[in-house]
Amino acid sequence: MATFNYTVDTHPMADQMNSVSHHVTGTTGAVVAMQTAVIIAEDKAADHVCNNVNRGFYSLIRSQISQKMAKLQSEVDSLTMQLLQQKNALLSIKNRMERDYNMISKRYIKLFDGLNSNLKNRVFELDKPTVDFACKEVDKFYNRGKYLTATAPVTQLESISASQKIIASNVKLRGLNVINSMRGFLFEMNHQKKLTDQILINESSNVSVSRSYIPVIICECNRDKSDSRSIDIIVTEAELVNVAKSAIRNSVYAGIAGLHWSAKEAPSAEVRSEFSKFITASDKTQRIKDLAIRLYQSSSFQTLK
């Protein structure tokens, strides 16, 4: 059999394969770079999505909390306004009750004073001679010794010494009574001082006791068509406790019947100045201000004697 030998040159193929190997290596590097870029992009995309989801969830929760806060705040405001209205209503009821109590008590005090006076006059008229003797003649009878003490004795010479001794003994007896009265008074004073020292607190206090003058406003007005006048006592709210305010009101109510008012042509300059300041600082319309000024100028004033 014939044998054929061929020699094939593989250098061109090897050169081509070498170039292909370089291209494959470049492609491998590009794929690795692309994979790295894809991983980085996916990481960034995942972070972006997570951040947006977190932001949206936070915004949703914050919006819900804000809505609940606004709802609760509106409820609190409404309850606060309701409590303030109830407070004002209770204060008005309290003031009205105080005015009614003072008016009724004043009316009944006047009624009972009149009844006491009438009963006293009727009781005295039942047995007038006895009452006159008990209220008038008995005092003269007991004061008889005072009127006759300084009477000069006019008698015979033999009885002068006896009369002088009687007068001296009378003077001594009255002096003894005065001394006993003074002794009893001093004894009671010491006894009361001991009791007071036992009751009072002995701790020293740095508070100085002084007299203070508290201004009050007495307001008299008609609140209905029955022409029944009611009196309001307004006390300052600064530095006074409720007990002191009540005591001041009670004192003014007790002494208001003895106050005597006299007409006055015009108020003092201080009152006019304060009224002008109030009118100037008021935010009312000019028509209301003019009406207030006309009422002030046409009104009459009274002051205490």
C-alpha positions as CSV (number, residue, x, y, z in Angstrom):
1,M,0.0,0.0,0.0
2,A,1.2,3.4,-0.8
3,T,2.1,5.7,2.0
4,F,1.7,9.5,1.8
5,N,3.3,11.8,4.3
6,Y,2.2,15.4,4.6
7,T,3.7,18.2,6.5
8,V,1.1,20.7,7.8
9,D,2.3,24.1,9.1
10,T,0.4,24.9,12.4
11,H,2.1,28.3,13.1
12,P,-0.7,30.4,11.6
13,M,-3.3,28.4,13.5
14,A,-1.3,28.8,16.7
15,D,-1.0,32.5,16.1
16,Q,-4.7,32.8,15.6
17,M,-5.4,30.8,18.7
18,N,-3.0,33.0,20.6
19,S,-5.0,36.1,19.5
20,V,-8.2,34.3,20.3
21,S,-6.8,33.6,23.8
22,H,-6.1,37.3,24.3
23,H,-9.6,38.2,23.2
24,V,-11.1,35.5,25.5
25,T,-9.0,36.9,28.4
26,G,-10.3,40.4,27.6
27,T,-13.8,39.1,27.4
28,T,-13.4,37.4,30.7
29,G,-12.1,40.6,32.3
30,A,-15.1,42.5,30.8
31,V,-17.5,39.9,32.1
32,V,-15.9,40.1,35.6
33,A,-16.1,44.0,35.5
34,M,-19.7,43.8,34.2
35,Q,-20.6,41.4,37.0
36,T,-19.0,43.6,39.6
37,A,-20.9,46.6,38.2
38,V,-24.1,44.7,38.2
39,I,-23.5,43.6,41.8
40,I,-22.8,47.2,42.8
41,A,-25.9,48.5,40.9
42,E,-28.1,45.8,42.5
43,D,-26.7,46.8,45.9
44,K,-27.4,50.5,45.2
45,A,-30.8,49.7,43.9
46,A,-31.6,47.6,47.0
47,D,-30.4,50.4,49.3
48,H,-32.5,52.9,47.4
49,V,-35.6,50.7,47.6
50,C,-35.0,50.1,51.4
51,N,-34.5,53.8,52.0
52,N,-37.6,54.7,50.1
53,V,-39.6,51.9,52.0
54,N,-38.2,53.1,55.3
55,R,-39.0,56.7,54.5
56,G,-42.5,55.8,53.4
57,F,-43.1,53.7,56.5
58,Y,-41.8,56.5,58.8
59,S,-43.9,59.1,57.0
60,L,-47.0,56.9,57.3
61,I,-46.4,56.3,61.1
62,R,-45.7,60.0,61.6
63,S,-48.8,61.0,59.7
64,Q,-50.9,58.6,61.8
65,I,-49.4,59.9,65.0
66,S,-50.0,63.5,63.9
67,Q,-53.6,62.7,63.1
68,K,-54.1,61.1,66.5
69,M,-52.4,64.0,68.3
70,A,-54.6,66.5,66.4
71,K,-57.7,64.5,67.3
72,L,-56.7,64.2,71.0
73,Q,-55.7,67.9,71.1
74,S,-59.1,68.9,69.8
75,E,-60.8,66.8,72.4
76,V,-58.7,68.3,75.1
77,D,-59.4,71.8,73.9
78,S,-63.1,71.1,73.8
79,L,-63.1,69.6,77.3
80,T,-61.1,72.6,78.6
81,M,-63.6,75.0,77.1
82,Q,-66.4,73.0,78.6
83,L,-64.7,73.1,82.0
84,L,-64.1,76.8,81.8
85,Q,-67.8,77.3,80.9
86,Q,-68.9,75.2,83.8
87,K,-66.4,77.1,86.1
88,N,-67.9,80.4,85.0
89,A,-71.4,79.1,85.5
90,L,-70.6,77.9,89.0
91,L,-68.9,81.2,89.8
92,S,-72.0,83.1,88.6
93,I,-74.2,80.8,90.7
94,K,-72.0,81.4,93.7
95,N,-72.1,85.2,93.3
96,R,-75.8,85.1,92.8
97,M,-76.3,83.0,95.9
98,E,-74.1,85.3,97.9
99,R,-76.1,88.3,96.8
100,D,-79.4,86.6,97.5
101,Y,-78.1,85.5,101.0
102,N,-76.9,89.0,101.8
103,M,-80.2,90.5,100.6
104,I,-82.3,88.0,102.5
105,S,-80.2,88.3,105.7
106,K,-80.4,92.0,105.6
107,R,-84.1,91.9,105.1
108,Y,-84.6,89.5,108.0
109,I,-82.2,91.4,110.3
110,K,-84.2,94.5,109.7
111,L,-87.5,92.6,110.3
112,F,-86.2,91.0,113.5
113,D,-84.8,94.3,114.8
114,G,-88.2,95.8,114.2
115,L,-90.0,92.9,115.9
116,N,-87.6,93.2,118.9
117,S,-88.2,96.9,119.2
118,N,-92.0,96.4,119.0
119,L,-91.9,93.6,121.5
120,K,-89.8,95.6,123.9
121,N,-92.1,98.5,123.7
122,R,-95.2,96.3,124.3
123,V,-93.5,94.5,127.2
124,F,-92.7,97.8,128.8
125,E,-96.2,99.1,128.2
126,L,-97.7,96.0,130.0
127,D,-96.4,97.2,133.4
128,K,-95.0,100.7,132.9
129,P,-94.7,101.8,136.5
130,T,-92.7,98.6,137.4
131,V,-90.4,99.1,134.4
132,D,-89.9,102.8,135.2
133,F,-89.0,101.9,138.8
134,A,-86.6,99.1,137.7
135,C,-84.9,101.1,135.0
136,K,-84.9,104.6,136.4
137,E,-85.7,104.7,140.2
138,V,-83.4,101.8,141.2
139,D,-80.4,103.6,139.7
140,K,-81.2,106.7,141.7
141,F,-81.6,104.6,144.8
142,Y,-78.2,102.9,144.4
143,N,-76.6,106.3,143.6
144,R,-78.1,107.9,146.6
145,G,-74.9,107.5,148.6
146,K,-72.9,109.3,146.0
147,Y,-75.2,112.3,146.0
148,L,-75.3,112.5,149.9
149,T,-71.6,111.9,150.6
150,A,-70.5,115.5,150.3
151,T,-73.4,116.9,152.3
152,A,-72.2,119.0,155.2
153,P,-73.5,117.8,158.6
154,V,-75.5,120.5,160.4
155,T,-76.3,119.3,163.9
156,Q,-75.5,119.9,167.4
157,L,-72.0,120.1,168.8
158,E,-72.3,116.8,170.7
159,S,-73.1,114.7,167.5
160,I,-70.6,116.3,165.2
161,S,-67.8,113.8,166.1
162,A,-70.2,110.9,165.6
163,S,-71.3,112.3,162.2
164,Q,-67.7,112.8,161.1
165,K,-66.9,109.2,162.2
166,I,-69.8,107.9,160.2
167,I,-68.7,109.9,157.1
168,A,-65.1,108.7,157.6
169,S,-66.2,105.1,157.9
170,N,-68.3,105.4,154.7
171,V,-65.3,106.9,152.9
172,K,-63.1,104.0,154.2
173,L,-65.6,101.4,153.2
174,R,-65.8,102.8,149.6
175,G,-62.0,103.0,149.5
176,L,-61.9,99.4,150.6
177,N,-64.4,98.5,147.9
178,V,-62.2,100.3,145.3
179,I,-59.1,98.5,146.6
180,N,-60.9,95.1,146.4
181,S,-62.1,95.9,142.9
182,M,-58.6,96.9,141.8
183,R,-57.2,93.7,143.5
184,G,-59.8,91.6,141.7
185,F,-59.1,93.3,138.4
186,L,-55.3,92.7,138.7
187,F,-55.9,89.1,139.8
188,E,-58.1,88.5,136.7
189,M,-55.5,90.2,134.5
190,N,-52.7,88.0,135.8
191,H,-54.9,84.9,135.5
192,Q,-55.8,85.8,131.9
193,K,-52.2,86.5,131.1
194,K,-51.2,83.1,132.4
195,L,-53.9,81.4,130.3
196,T,-52.9,83.4,127.2
197,D,-49.2,82.5,127.7
198,Q,-50.2,78.8,127.9
199,I,-52.3,79.0,124.7
200,L,-50.2,81.2,122.5
201,I,-47.1,79.9,120.7
202,N,-43.9,81.1,122.3
203,E,-41.8,80.8,119.2
204,S,-40.4,84.0,117.9
205,S,-41.5,85.3,114.6
206,N,-39.8,87.7,112.2
207,V,-43.1,88.9,110.8
208,S,-43.8,92.4,111.8
209,V,-47.4,93.2,112.7
210,S,-48.7,96.4,111.1
211,R,-51.9,98.0,110.1
212,S,-52.9,97.7,106.4
213,Y,-55.6,99.6,104.6
214,I,-57.5,97.5,102.1
215,P,-59.6,99.3,99.5
216,V,-63.0,97.9,98.7
217,I,-65.7,98.7,96.1
218,I,-69.3,98.9,97.2
219,C,-71.6,98.4,94.2
220,E,-75.4,98.8,94.5
221,C,-77.6,97.9,91.5
222,N,-81.0,96.7,90.4
223,R,-81.0,93.3,88.8
224,D,-84.7,92.9,88.0
225,K,-87.9,94.9,87.6
226,S,-89.0,94.5,91.2
227,D,-86.8,97.5,92.2
228,S,-85.0,95.3,94.8
229,R,-81.5,96.6,95.2
230,S,-78.5,94.2,95.7
231,I,-75.1,95.2,97.1
232,D,-71.8,93.7,95.9
233,I,-68.6,94.1,97.8
234,I,-65.5,93.8,95.6
235,V,-62.2,93.1,97.4
236,T,-58.8,93.1,95.8
237,E,-57.4,89.7,94.8
238,A,-53.7,90.5,95.5
239,E,-52.0,89.1,98.7
240,L,-55.3,88.2,100.4
241,V,-56.5,84.7,101.4
242,N,-60.1,83.6,101.2
243,V,-60.6,83.9,104.9
244,A,-59.4,87.5,104.9
245,K,-61.6,88.3,101.9
246,S,-64.7,86.8,103.7
247,A,-63.9,88.7,106.9
248,I,-63.6,92.0,105.0
249,R,-66.9,91.4,103.2
250,N,-68.7,90.5,106.4
251,S,-67.3,93.6,108.2
252,V,-68.4,95.8,105.3
253,Y,-71.9,94.2,105.2
254,A,-72.2,94.6,108.9
255,G,-71.3,98.3,108.8
256,I,-72.9,99.3,105.5
257,A,-76.2,100.3,107.2
258,G,-74.3,103.0,109.1
259,L,-72.7,104.6,106.1
260,H,-74.0,108.1,105.2
261,W,-73.7,109.3,101.6
262,S,-73.7,112.9,100.5
263,A,-74.1,114.3,97.0
264,K,-71.1,115.6,95.2
265,E,-71.0,117.8,92.1
266,A,-68.0,116.0,90.3
267,P,-65.5,113.3,91.1
268,S,-61.9,113.9,92.0
269,A,-59.2,114.6,89.4
270,E,-57.7,111.1,90.0
271,V,-61.0,109.4,89.1
272,R,-61.4,111.5,85.9
273,S,-57.8,110.7,85.0
274,E,-58.3,107.0,85.5
275,F,-61.6,107.0,83.5
276,S,-59.9,108.8,80.6
277,K,-57.1,106.3,80.6
278,F,-59.6,103.4,80.5
279,I,-61.5,105.1,77.6
280,T,-58.3,105.7,75.7
281,A,-57.0,102.1,76.1
282,S,-60.3,100.5,75.3
283,D,-60.6,98.7,71.9
284,K,-64.3,99.4,71.6
285,T,-65.8,101.5,68.8
286,Q,-65.8,105.3,69.0
287,R,-69.6,105.3,69.3
288,I,-69.4,103.2,72.5
289,K,-66.7,105.4,73.9
290,D,-68.7,108.6,73.2
291,L,-71.8,107.0,74.9
292,A,-69.6,106.0,77.9
293,I,-68.3,109.6,78.2
294,R,-71.9,111.1,78.0
295,L,-73.1,108.7,80.7
296,Y,-70.1,109.6,82.9
297,Q,-70.7,113.3,82.4
298,S,-74.5,113.1,83.1
299,S,-74.3,110.8,86.1
300,S,-74.4,112.0,89.7
301,F,-71.9,111.1,92.4
302,Q,-72.1,110.5,96.1
303,T,-69.3,110.3,98.7
304,L,-69.1,109.1,102.3
305,K,-69.2,111.7,105.0
